[in-house]
Amino acid sequence: MDKNRMWMIGSVLVMVLVLVLGVLLGIMPQLSATAAADEQRASVAESNAGQALILAQLKKDFEGIESLKSELIPLDASVPSGTNMPAFVTQLDALAAASQVTLTGITVSDAVPYAPVVAPIPAPVAVAEGADSTSTPTPTPTVAAIEPGAGVPPVTNDQINASNFASLAITVSVTGSYADALNFVSGLQSGERLFLVSGLTTTVKEGDEENATPGGVTATISGLVYVLVPPAAASAAAAG
């Protein structure tokens, strides 16, 4: 009887030990793995929710891509990413025909890095002879007059600089009446390609009386066109 009781107690102890070891070695790792999987699943779900928001915003932005493209077309024509001289010459030919002038010459200089326009320095005000330069002038409540050479302060932008912008100096010559030449200059300033007129000279057109146009002149227009430098080209130029 005592032996049987001992065997029973021993068997129970063995069963309890097996159960405890099973929990510790089998079930607990599985529970830990399940908890880790739940945490990972929650993290993935949170990440997916964030990506879904980004995707929704991208889809919303993409809906207006055609409108942005339509806005980009005239901007790209105004300041292209290359010199695009053939298209500019075609523009000049069409403008000359519309202005009833004859295009007689075009010169194009090499592209140079963009340089911001510097505001002109106001010319010093001359002091009348015999006046006391140290005396304080009497203040006037009227609108102040702009001193010669003061000009209008140029508009600048830090995002437009020598690394992403370049300019080409261009000289265009046309012949025709004075009024038609001015129309050509006006069209040049408001044309498809951005053109900054920096100088204009006119001379009376020479010719015989039969071929000379009444009031005919030769107009020489100098100015700048601009080119957008792609980031890759700017990086290559900087590395070189």
Buried (B, 14 or more C-beta within 10 A) or exposed (E): EEEEEEEEEEEEEEEEEEEEEEEEEEEEEEEEEEEEEEEEEEEEEEEEEEEEEEEEEEEEEEEEEEEEEEEEEEEEBBBBEEBBBEBBBEBBEEBBEEBBBBBBEBEBEEBEBBEBEEEEEEEEEEEEEEEEEEEEEEEEEEEEEEEEEEEEEEEEEEEBBBBBBBBBBBBBBBBBBBEBBBBBBEBBEEBBBBBBBEEEEBEEBEEEEEEEBEEBBBBBBBBBBBBBBEEEBBEEEEEE
